[in-house]
C-alpha cells in the first residue's frame, strides 16, 4: 500500500493495490486496511465513498479539503503507481 500523501491530523493516506479501477484514496489511523474510509478522486472533485472508520463529520471535512488541495499530487502518484 503506497502512501498517497503525507500524514495529516494523524491520518494515513494510501492506495490499496488493485482494489478498484476508479481513482480513489483510503484514509485511516493505525495500520492501513482495505476497508478504511475511502474518497473517490477526479480532476475536479473529491467525494466520500464510505466512512467505515466512523471518522467525525468535522474531521471528514478537513480531510476532504486536504485531499482536494492535493488532488493533483494524488492523481500523479496514482498514474505512476498503477500505470494508467
N, C-alpha and C positions, 0 to 999 in steps of 0.2 A: 504494500500500500504506500505509494509515493505521497509525500506531503505536497499539497497543492499551494499552501500559503503558510506564512509564519503563524505560530500560535497567537491567539488573541483572546484576552479575558480568560485564560486558562483552557480554552477550547483548541482542539486539534482539527485541522482542515486537510482532508486527504481524498484520494481517489481509491475506489475499490475495484481491482482489476476484473475486467470482462463481466461486469455485473449487468450493465445496460448500455445500449448504444447512445441513448440520449445524453448529452453533456450534462454532468452534474457533479456535485461535491458533497462529501459527507462531513459532518461536524459532530464532535463528541469530546467529553472529558474522559481521561483514562485511556485504556487500550482501544485502538481502532477495531471496529467490527462492522460487518456488512449491513446490519440493521440500524446503524446510527442515523441520527437526523440527516435528512437529505434535502438539498436545494438543486433545482434544475437551473442551468445557466444558458442564456442566449446572449447575442451581441448587445441586446437592448434591455434585458430584464433578468431578474433573479426571482424565482418562485419557489416557495416552500413545497416540497413534495410530501414529506411527512415528518413528524416530530416524535419518534419513538423514545427519545430520551427525556421527554417531558420538560424541555427547556422552557423557561418562563417566557411569556409574551414580550416582556421588556428586553430580555437577552436576545430573543429571536430577532427583534427589530434591530438591535445593534449589530448582530451577526450579519443580517441581510444587508445592512448598509456597508459593512466591511467587505463582504463578498462583492457587492455591486461596485464599490470603489476599486476593487482589484480584479474585476472580471476579465480584463484583457490579459492579465498575467495567468489567470486560471485557464483561459482559452488556449493561450500559447503552450502552457505546460500540458494540457490535455492532448493537444495535437502532437507535441513532441513525444509524450509517453505512449499514446495509443496509435500514433501514425495516421491519423485521419485528416 
